[in-house]
Amino acid sequence: MIAADHLKRIAAWARDLNEKEIEVARAGIVEKSFKANEFVCMRGDQFEYWTGVVSGLAKIGTISRSGKEVSITGLTAGAWFGEGSVLKNEPRRYDIVPLRDSKLAFMERPAFMWLFENSVGFNRFLVSLLNERLGQFIALTEYGRRLDATGRLARCIASLFNPILYRDASRHLEITQEELGAITGISRQKANQCLQTLEKEGLLRLEYGGVTVVDLEKLGSYGD
């Protein structure tokens, strides 16, 4: 069982719960560490945990039968995901892979369902989360088809600062160019070129070990 104050640090949604709800949540959560590129779960697994990123960086993606890898989104610290599969009690439709050594939190399904059935605050968070997630994936489908690599990278970076999905995000993102390429689906070399373009346009600053966003609104609408 994790401590209540620790839960509130790693899960912004816990700050809206009452004392009983916090007890249920923290009793149902365990944390585990994973090495870079170690699978957390694979497509088709019956993985019955709502998952949060405590530290590190993970990627949601799939690999086709022909071996083509498709990146769906990246997940930085503070992100919680997989609520759809937990609610529907169905196998996962994607792989979860840390891109660096990471620590993840797992809430077991009984605790999740108890909060879903009893907590107003938790349900408000879930509605906001699911609505934002839907918008994110609709946008991903759209710009994945019509934008070039620079536009896709700009939108990808902007998505990592979504105030609903990442309530505690700052304007600085600790991420390498290789990691940005991995979650965008482009090579490290191409990611470097795209980042140079975005920096020249005044939308972000390249810094050692990461990027700092200068104009989040323009990043999020890049290519329109």
Buried (B, 14 or more C-beta within 10 A) or exposed (E): EBEBEBBBBBBBBBEBBEEEBBBBBBEBBEBEEBEEEEEBBBEEBEBBBBBBBBBBBBBBBBEEEEEEEEBBBBBBBBBBBBBBBBBEEEBBEBBBBBBBBBBBBBBBBEBBBBBBEEBEBBEEBBEBBEEBBEEBEEBBEEBBEEBEBBBBBBBBBBBBBBEBBBBEBEEBBBBBBBBBBBBBBBBBEBBBBBBEBBBEBEBBBEEEEBBEBBBBEBBBEBEE
